[in-house]
Amino acid sequence: MANLKLFGALLIALFAVATATTYTTTVTTITTTTEDEGSSSQQGSRQQCREEIQGKDFNMCERFLIPDQQQGGGSLRMIVQSDEGKQRREEQQELQTQCCEELKQIKPMCRCAAIGDVVKQQMEGGQSMQSKKMRQMLQKAQNLPSRCKFDQPQECSFGQTYWIA
């Protein structure tokens, strides 16, 4: 009977260890589309956007889109957090303004391609991001044109996100 209890406890411990070591991998595809008609004109538009974006710096957009890396804290952290939160919001607003200025320098039809390139660079840049942080970055990126108050486009679409457990 004691061996059976020991075996059961060992089995539960092994299950707990196996469950604790599972992780989620995020695979996101970034695709941008243009509103032009006809496949040859779409190819031409994509090429124009590549040429327009190439060599341009979108550092402020990159900094704006990177998710907040703040870690949680204790009660002392909560006291200081209100001042830090206000400062962080002001910094984010300034980064957003500067990012919008960067995006104003390119054709409206190429803005989503530029934003998509920034997101893609963040994902390929070796930065390991949690799924939640990845979703936050994609949400910010999709809504960036409306945050910048651009008439065209008002939102960007970046394909599908797949969650693999």
Summary of the structure (lengths in Angstrom):
residues: 165
radius of gyration: 22.1
end to end distance: 37.1
largest distance: 77.0
contacts: 409
relative contact order: 0.18
helix: 64%
strand: 5%
